[in-house]
Amino acid sequence: PFKNWNNIAINNNNIYGFTNDTLICYHLESLSLQEYKLPSEINNFKSIKAVNGNLYLLKKDGLEIYQIK
């Protein structure tokens, strides 16, 4: 399930990654996969990570942090 993932992060029992405009969360205990389509206003970032229930976007002019619900 990890093919073509970018910006991978591991937190607790979850592996997070991105493909295009989608956040993917793989739960190691249940072996389940969840996908979350990112809103169109989240773009033009240099780097993106999902850790500790937050989405971190590094942009040219600073860091933006969003809570993942």
N, C-alpha and C positions, 0 to 999 in steps of 0.2 A: 504493500500500500504506500510505500515511501518514494516510489519512482517519480521523478520530476519535481520533487519538493525543493523549495528554496528557504533560506533563513530559518533553519531548523533549530528548535530549542527544546530541552528536556526539563520538565518541572514536575516534581513528585512522581506520580505514576502516569504522566501524560507526555506525549511527544507532539509538539506543535510544528507546523510547517505551512508554507504558502505555495500556491500555484496560481499564477496570474492574479485574479481578484478574489481569491478564496482562501480563507483560513481553515486549515484542517487540523483536527485534534484526534489523536489516536490514544485511547485509554488502554494501558498495558494490562490492567487487571481483568477487564471485561473483554478485551480484544475488539472493542467497538470503535467505529470511525464516525466522526461527526464533521460536517462541512458547514461553514458559515460564509455566505456571500458578503464581501465587503462593500459598504456604500460607495458610490461613485465619487463623493467628496474626499475620500481617502486615496490620494494619488500623489504623484510627483515626490516620492520619498527616495532617499538614498539607501536606507536600510529599514527593515521592519522585524519586530520580534514580539512574540506573545509569551509572557511570563507572569506568574502570580496573579492571574485574573486581569491583567492589563495588556493592552496593545500599545507598543512603543514605536513611534514613527520618527526616524531621524530625517529631517528635511534640511534644505540649504540654510534656512534662517533659524533653525532651532529644533527642539524636541517636542513632539506632541504625544500626549498620553491619553488613552481612552480605556474605559473600563469595559471588560467583556462580560456580557450578561447572558 
